[in-house]
């Protein structure tokens, strides 16, 4: 992160609390405020006040942290300055996801990105539902406007990474774009996703993911809010870029220069989360992942808790499995440990921001009941920062559906579940031993396919 940007936002938030301290109403007597004033008037005499002040500094630090992220959530992020249409290779792996694949391919056909600059690689290994046949027919029908390759060869190892490596062998362009089945591109998605590459310093770009079926029920509304905060990139990726840090790769709506994939020997076939693994490798090489806010795609999400649990367990299991190896990675003067620790802290404090809100509300109620209005002003400020952050997330990455503010408890429950679920995973995990954790199950695919149909 760029220290200068963090300090700039931090000074503004700190100045806000200083003003609040100076102009705090005298009639609202506060022992805490009086103790702070007494200490600063004569710190040598009241030196022992430093011990309770340490706890207050910790609370103030959390307030300033959320304040920094709130202020940094304003702005427009990267903007496409001029058209840029280099040749790109799009890879889409699919296993028994014909309905989902069809939706994605239709959106690519409707894209305003010049088709003559697109190489499309469809990987349908191990499919038994007609996905391979559909892909071949699609290639025959539209092969005159796009370079389309289909792969049905079975890889030597199970899992998604080996299939991506099969596709990588056919890549002939300098930029690779990754999508999952079910991703629905907007007409200008590819334009905004690829535009940052005109700056040679940008080597990896990701765009936001929104929810197509968000109106289905309260669960899908909660998921859209979750996506706008973190799971679809959302406001957190924008803020990380603004503070000088790298976004993450989620393996979809993601573009990277092919030379890095070649240099790394393709995707790690033993990794459970090839996107996280690639993110760390790029960061170790000093490559920051740029976030392009206008490169939006939509996808269908689970509308039942049972299916959502399967999906999120799959995400979580891969992260937990790969984390020790990634933390041990080193390259020159860089280490994977701070990368993973930083990611964990971001997920804990920002990704789970909605989960912390009830805690802050409870603390505020306690301060109000005991008449400690000075600290109440601190906790209420924290709530303003947190809800302000959520408001900006909805404004930018949930199509301004502000009714979602009412569903933050649903999003909070999802995040709390994911936090607790990590402690109840199998000790031994792999593509071979626990495939049900890492591959989409038939039940999940059928459920989402029915939503589309």
C-alpha positions in Angstrom: 0.0 0.0 0.0 1.0 3.6 -0.6 1.7 5.1 2.9 1.1 8.6 1.6 -2.5 7.8 0.6 -3.2 6.0 3.9 -1.8 8.9 5.9 -3.8 11.4 3.8 -7.1 9.7 4.6 -6.0 8.9 8.2 -5.2 12.6 8.9 -8.7 13.6 7.8 -10.3 11.0 10.0 -8.1 11.9 13.0 -8.8 15.6 12.5 -12.5 14.7 12.6 -12.1 13.0 16.0 -10.0 15.9 17.4 -12.7 18.3 16.4 -15.3 16.1 18.0 -13.2 16.0 21.2 -12.7 19.8 21.3 -16.4 20.6 20.7 -17.9 17.8 22.7 -20.8 19.3 24.8 -19.7 20.2 28.3 -23.1 19.3 29.7 -22.5 15.6 28.7 -19.9 15.0 31.4 -17.6 12.1 30.5 -15.0 10.6 32.9 -13.2 9.2 29.8 -12.9 12.6 28.2 -11.8 14.2 31.5 -9.1 11.5 32.0 -7.8 12.2 28.4 -7.7 16.0 29.1 -6.0 15.5 32.4 -3.3 13.3 30.9 -2.5 15.7 28.1 -2.4 18.7 30.5 0.2 17.0 32.7 1.5 13.7 31.2 4.4 13.4 33.7 2.2 13.6 36.8 -0.5 11.4 35.4 1.8 9.0 33.5 -0.1 6.0 34.8 -3.2 7.1 32.7 -1.3 5.7 29.7 -2.4 2.2 30.5 -6.2 2.7 30.1 -5.4 5.0 27.2 -3.8 2.1 25.3 -7.3 0.4 25.2 -8.8 3.7 24.0 -6.1 4.0 21.3 -7.0 0.5 20.1 -10.7 1.5 19.8 -9.8 4.8 18.1 -7.5 2.8 15.7 -10.4 0.7 14.6 -12.5 3.8 14.0 -9.7 5.4 12.0 -9.3 2.2 10.0 -12.9 2.1 9.0 -12.9 5.8 8.4 -10.0 5.4 6.0 -11.8 2.8 4.0 -15.0 4.8 4.0 -13.2 7.9 2.6 -11.3 5.8 0.1 -14.6 4.3 -1.2 -15.4 7.6 -2.9 -14.1 8.2 -6.5 -14.5 6.6 -9.9 -11.5 4.2 -10.1 -9.9 3.4 -13.4 -11.6 5.0 -16.4 -11.2 3.9 -20.0 -9.6 6.8 -21.8 -9.5 5.6 -25.3 -10.4 2.4 -27.2 -7.9 -0.4 -27.2 -8.6 -3.7 -28.9 -5.6 -6.0 -28.9 -5.9 -9.7 -29.8 -7.1 -11.7 -26.8 -7.7 -15.3 -25.9 -10.7 -16.2 -23.8 -10.7 -19.5 -22.0 -13.9 -21.0 -20.6 -13.7 -24.4 -18.8 -17.0 -26.3 -18.6 -18.1 -29.7 -17.2 -21.7 -30.6 -17.7 -22.8 -26.9 -17.7 -24.3 -26.6 -21.2 -27.1 -24.2 -20.1 -24.6 -22.0 -18.3 -22.1 -22.1 -21.1 -24.8 -21.1 -23.7 -25.6 -18.0 -21.6 -22.0 -17.0 -21.5 -21.4 -17.5 -25.2 -24.5 -15.5 -26.1 -23.1 -12.6 -24.1 -19.7 -12.8 -25.9 -21.5 -12.7 -29.2 -23.3 -9.6 -28.1 -20.1 -7.9 -27.0 -18.9 -4.9 -28.9 -15.3 -6.1 -28.7 -14.2 -6.8 -32.3 -14.7 -10.5 -32.9 -11.7 -10.7 -35.2 -9.5 -9.9 -32.2 -11.0 -12.8 -30.1 -9.7 -16.3 -29.8 -12.3 -18.4 -27.9 -11.1 -21.6 -26.3 -13.9 -23.9 -24.9 -12.7 -26.7 -22.6 -15.4 -29.4 -22.1 -13.3 -32.3 -20.7 -15.3 -35.0 -19.0 -18.7 -33.6 -19.9 -21.5 -36.1 -20.5 -24.5 -33.8 -20.9 -23.9 -32.7 -24.5 -21.7 -29.7 -23.6 -18.9 -31.0 -25.9 -21.3 -31.4 -28.9 -22.9 -28.0 -28.3 -19.4 -26.4 -28.2 -18.5 -28.0 -31.5 -21.7 -26.8 -33.1 -21.1 -23.3 -31.8 -17.6 -23.4 -33.3 -18.9 -24.4 -36.7 -21.7 -21.8 -36.6 -19.6 -18.8 -35.5 -16.1 -19.9 -36.6 -16.3 -17.4 -39.5 -16.4 -14.4 -37.1 -14.2 -15.7 -34.3 -11.3 -18.1 -33.9 -12.9 -20.8 -31.8 -11.1 -23.9 -30.5 -12.8 -26.7 -28.6 -11.0 -29.2 -26.3 -12.6 -32.4 -24.9 -9.4 -34.2 -24.1 -9.4 -35.6 -20.6 -6.4 -34.2 -18.5 -4.1 -36.5 -16.6 -5.1 -35.0 -13.3 -8.6 -34.1 -11.9 -9.7 -30.6 -11.2 -9.9 -27.3 -12.9 -6.2 -26.3 -13.2 -5.2 -29.2 -15.5 -8.1 -28.3 -17.8 -7.0 -24.7 -18.0 -3.5 -25.9 -18.9 -5.0 -27.8 -21.8 -6.5 -24.6 -23.1 -3.3 -22.6 -22.4 -1.5 -24.8 -25.0 -3.7 -23.3 -27.7 -3.4 -19.7 -26.6 -1.8 -17.6 -29.3 -2.3 -14.1 -28.0 -0.6 -11.9 -25.5 -3.6 -11.5 -23.1 -5.6 -14.4 -21.6 -9.1 -13.8 -20.3 -10.8 -16.2 -17.9 -14.5 -16.8 -17.5 -16.6 -19.4 -15.8 -19.8 -20.8 -17.3 -22.7 -18.7 -16.4 -20.8 -15.4 -16.6 -22.9 -12.8 -18.5 -20.8 -10.1 -20.1 -22.2 -6.7 -20.8 -21.6 -5.3 -24.3 -18.7 -3.1 -23.1 -17.3 -5.5 -20.5 -14.3 -6.7 -22.5 -13.5 -3.1 -23.7 -13.2 -2.0 -20.1 -11.4 -5.1 -18.9 -8.7 -4.9 -21.6 -8.3 -1.1 -21.8 -5.9 -0.9 -18.8 -3.4 -3.1 -20.7 -2.6 -0.2 -23.0 -0.4 0.9 -20.2 2.5 -1.5 -20.3 2.8 -1.4 -16.5 -0.6 -3.1 -16.1 -0.2 -6.9 -16.5 -3.3 -8.2 -14.7 -6.9 -6.8 -14.6 -10.1 -7.9 -12.9 -13.6 -6.6 -13.2 -16.6 -6.7 -10.8 -19.2 -9.5 -10.7 -22.8 -8.7 -10.0 -25.8 -11.0 -9.4 -28.3 -11.5 -12.2 -31.0 -13.2 -10.1 -30.8 -10.9 -7.1 -34.6 -10.5 -6.9 -35.4 -14.2 -6.3 -35.5 -14.1 -2.5 -33.9 -12.6 0.6 -30.9 -14.9 0.2 -30.0 -13.7 -3.3 -30.4 -10.1 -2.1 -28.0 -10.8 0.7 -25.6 -12.4 -1.8 -25.7 -9.3 -4.1 -24.8 -7.2 -1.1 -22.0 -9.6 -0.3 -20.8 -9.4 -3.9 -20.8 -5.6 -3.9 -18.6 -5.6 -0.8 -16.1 -8.4 -1.4 -17.2 -11.7 -3.1 -17.6 -10.1 -6.5 -14.6 -7.8 -6.1 -16.9 -4.8 -5.4 -16.0 -1.7 -3.4 -13.1 -3.5 -1.5 -11.1 -4.1 -4.7 -11.6 -0.5 -5.8 -10.4 0.8 -2.4 -7.4 -1.5 -2.4 -6.3 -0.1 -5.7 -6.9 3.4 -4.5 -4.8 2.8 -1.5 -2.0 1.4 -3.7 -2.6 -2.3 -3.1 -3.3 -5.1 -5.5 -6.8 -6.6 -6.0 -7.2 -10.4 -6.0 -8.0 -12.8 -8.8 -11.3 -14.7 -8.4 -10.7 -16.7 -11.6 -13.5 -15.1 -13.6 -13.7 -11.8 -15.4 -9.9 -11.8 -15.1 -7.3 -11.0 -17.7 -3.5 -11.5 -17.5 -0.6 -11.3 -19.8 0.2 -14.7 -21.2 3.9 -14.4 -20.6 3.3 -14.8 -16.9 1.3 -17.9 -17.2 4.0 -19.4 -19.5 6.7 -18.3 -17.0 4.9 -20.1 -14.2 4.5 -23.2 -16.2 0.8 -22.7 -16.5 -1.7 -23.1 -13.6 -0.5 -25.1 -10.6 -2.3 -28.5 -11.0 -2.0 -29.4 -7.3 -3.5 -26.1 -6.2 -7.1 -26.1 -4.9 -7.5 -22.4 -5.8 -5.6 -21.7 -9.0 -6.8 -18.1 -8.9 -5.4 -17.4 -5.4 -2.2 -19.2 -6.3 -1.8 -17.1 -9.4 -2.5 -13.9 -7.5 0.3 -14.6 -5.1 2.8 -15.5 -7.8 2.0 -12.2 -9.6 2.4 -10.2 -6.4 5.7 -11.9 -5.7 6.8 -10.7 -9.1 5.7 -7.2 -8.2 2.6 -7.3 -10.4 -0.4 -5.6 -8.9 -3.9 -6.6 -10.1 -5.7 -3.6 -11.5 -9.4 -3.3 -10.8 -11.6 -2.0 -13.7 -14.9 -0.9 -12.2 -16.8 -0.6 -15.5 -15.9 -4.1 -16.7 -19.0 -5.6 -15.1 -20.4 -9.1 -15.6 -23.4 -10.8 -14.0 -23.9 -14.4 -12.9 -26.6 -16.5 -11.4 -26.1 -17.4 -7.7 -27.6 -20.1 -5.5 -31.1 -19.3 -4.3 -31.2 -21.9 -1.5 -29.0 -22.1 1.6 -28.1 -25.8 0.9 -26.6 -25.0 -2.5 -24.9 -21.8 -1.2 -23.2 -23.8 1.5 -21.8 -26.2 -1.1 -20.5 -23.3 -3.2 -18.9 -21.4 -0.3 -17.4 -24.5 1.3 -15.7 -25.1 -2.1 -14.3 -21.6 -2.1 -13.2 -21.8 1.5 -11.7 -25.3 1.4 -9.4 -24.3 -1.5 -8.2 -21.2 0.3 -7.5 -23.1 3.6 -5.7 -25.9 1.7 -3.4 -23.6 -0.3 -2.7 -21.0 2.4 0.3 -22.7 4.1 2.2 -23.3 0.9 1.5 -19.7 -0.3 2.7 -18.2 3.0 6.0 -20.1 2.6 6.7 -18.8 -0.9 9.6 -16.4 -1.4 11.1 -14.6 -4.3 14.0 -12.3 -4.0 13.1 -9.8 -1.3 9.4 -10.7 -1.3 7.5 -13.2 0.7 4.1 -14.8 0.5 3.5 -14.4 4.2 2.6 -10.7 4.3 0.5 -11.1 1.2 -1.6 -13.8 2.8 -1.7 -12.1 6.2 -2.8 -8.8 4.5 -5.5 -10.7 2.7 -6.7 -12.4 5.9 -6.9 -9.0 7.7 -8.8 -7.5 4.8 -11.3 -10.4 4.8 -11.6 -10.2 8.6 -12.2 -6.5 9.0 -13.5 -5.4 5.6 -14.9 -8.5 4.0 -16.8 -9.2 7.3 -17.6 -5.6 7.9 -21.4 -6.3 8.0 -20.7 -9.0 10.6 -19.0 -6.5 12.9 -21.9 -4.1 12.8 -24.0 -5.9 15.4 -21.0 -5.8 17.7 -20.6 -2.1 17.3 -24.4 -1.6 17.8 -24.2 -3.6 21.0 -21.3 -1.5 22.3 -23.2 1.7 21.3 -26.2 0.6 23.4 -24.0 -0.1 26.4 -22.3 3.3 26.2 -25.8 4.9 25.9 -27.2 3.0 28.8 -24.3 3.9 31.2 -24.4 7.5 30.0 -20.9 7.5 28.5 -21.8 9.7 25.6 -18.2 10.6 24.6 -17.4 7.0 23.7 -20.9 6.6 22.3 -19.9 9.3 19.8 -16.9 7.1 18.8 -19.0 4.0 18.3 -21.7 5.9 16.4 -19.0 7.3 14.1 -17.8 3.8 13.4 -21.3 2.8 12.4 -21.5 5.8 10.1 -18.3 4.7 8.4 -19.4 1.1 8.1 -22.9 1.9 6.7 -21.4 4.6 4.5 -19.0 2.0 3.1 -22.0 -0.4 2.4 -23.9 2.5 0.8 -21.1 3.2 -1.6 -20.8 -0.5 -2.4 -24.5 -0.6 -3.4 -24.3 2.6 -5.3 -21.4 1.4 -7.4 -21.6 -2.4 -7.6 -25.3 -3.4 -6.9 -26.9 -1.2 -9.5 -28.0 1.3 -6.8 -30.6 -1.1 -5.3 -30.5 0.7 -2.0 -33.2 -1.5 -0.5 -30.3 -4.0 0.0 -29.4 -1.9 3.1 -32.2 -3.8 4.8 -30.6 -7.1 4.0 -27.2 -6.6 5.6 -28.0 -9.2 8.3 -28.3 -11.8 5.5 -24.9 -10.9 4.1 -23.5 -10.8 7.7 -24.8 -14.3 8.4 -23.1 -15.6 5.2 -19.8 -14.1 6.2 -20.1 -15.4 9.8 -20.9 -18.9 8.4 -17.8 -18.8 6.2 -15.7 -17.8 9.2 -16.9 -20.6 11.4 -17.0 -23.2 8.5 -13.2 -23.0 8.1 -12.8 -24.7 11.5 -14.9 -27.7 10.4 -13.2 -28.8 7.2 -11.6 -32.2 6.7 -7.9 -32.4 7.7 -6.8 -34.1 4.5 -8.1 -32.5 1.3 -7.2 -32.9 -2.4 -8.9 -33.2 -5.8 -8.6 -37.0 -5.4 -9.6 -37.4 -1.7 -12.3 -34.8 -1.4 -13.6 -33.9 -4.9 -17.0 -32.9 -3.5 -15.3 -29.9 -1.9 -13.6 -28.5 -4.9 -15.8 -29.4 -7.9 -19.3 -28.1 -8.7 -21.7 -30.9 -7.8 -24.4 -31.9 -10.1 -27.0 -30.6 -7.6 -25.4 -27.2 -7.7 -25.2 -27.0 -11.5 -28.8 -28.2 -12.0 -30.2 -25.8 -9.4 -28.5 -22.8 -11.1 -29.4 -24.1 -14.6 -33.1 -24.2 -13.7 -33.0 -20.6 -12.6 -31.7 -19.6 -16.1 -34.2 -21.9 -18.0 
